[in-house]
Structure formats: structure tokens, C-alpha cells
Amino acid sequence: MIGGMHRFLGTLVDEHERILDALAALYDYARFLAPIDEDPRGTLRDFSRFFREFLDGAHHHKEEALLFEAMFDAGFSRASGPVACMNHEHEDGRASVAKLSALSDGAGPLSPEELASLVEASADFTRLLASHIAKENQMLYPLAARALSDETFDALAERARAAHSLAEIEALEALGEALSARCAAR
Ligand SMILES: [Fe+2]
């Protein structure tokens, strides 16, 4: 327990900060650096990999396969309400990552149309996730903290470690930090 919140939830909150940092870097990259980057598609492949493997593969896995399932077991609805809503927003996030991946395909500099759609996709993705993450931090996780026991959280943390090794998570965190160091304007 850290400050009344189980470390399983604390880790998810920390991951949100990393995700928001990477999104800020992506938005800055789209506006300022992409037009002058020698290998914009390579950079976009790195961003896509971070969002695919850290946001979706690791973070959303912990939420969807572990936390949300435990909340369904505790009586939350699969069809409607807060957990179902968060699941739905994850799908919207996957659509944004697919747009980034599509832009990273091909070779050579990005066309003016591709640059414009990169800025738009980054802005949409940032808006979506900033609001989604605020809802999880301020509403969903406090609901989970009240509904689930410490023993349940211990079991979820154990299963999370089994699904993704610390080394795997740290490598993805390092990728996010490298992208922020390279691309964030602030
Ligand atoms: Fe989340």
C-alpha cells in the first residue's frame, strides 16, 4: 500500500505519466520536428512501438485482462457503466495507434498531407488519452480500490509480473524516455 492505494494501482498511475509524456513528445514531434527529420517514418515506428507494446501490450493488458476482470467479478457491469466505458475508450486508442503505424509505413519524407494527418492524429490521440487517463485516475481506480481486497490486488500484481518481466517493462520505459528526450519541445 502506498498512500492508501495498493501498489498495483500506483504502478498504473505511474504508467499514465509515462504515457502522457510520450504523447506530449509525439505532439511536439508532429508539429516541430517531423518536417525536418531525416527519417520521420523510423521515428514514427518507434512511437508506434511504444504505444503498441507499452500502452496497449503492457498497460492495457494489466487493466483489461486483470483489473477490469476483477472488477467484473466484483459485480461491475460488462455491458455499461464505468469499466465498460474505459474498455470502449481503449478501442478508440487502438484506432489512433493504427493511424500512426500507417503513417510510418513507406519510405522517404512525409508528404504535406501526411504531415497534416500526423498533427491531427497526435492531437486527437492526446485529447482522447488525457481525458481517459483523468477518468481512470480520478474515478475508476478509486472505485477499484474500494471494491477489491488487498489480497486480490496482490494476486493481480503477481499475474502482471508473470505476463511482462521487469526487464521487458524497463526496456519499453527507456524507449519512451528516449523519445521524450529527442522529441519533446518542453
Ligand atoms: Fe490506464
Boltz pocket constraint, residues with backbone or C-beta under 6 A from the ligand:
constraints:
  - pocket:
      binder: B
      contacts: [[A, 12], [A, 16], [A, 59], [A, 63], [A, 133], [A, 136]]
      max_distance: 6.0
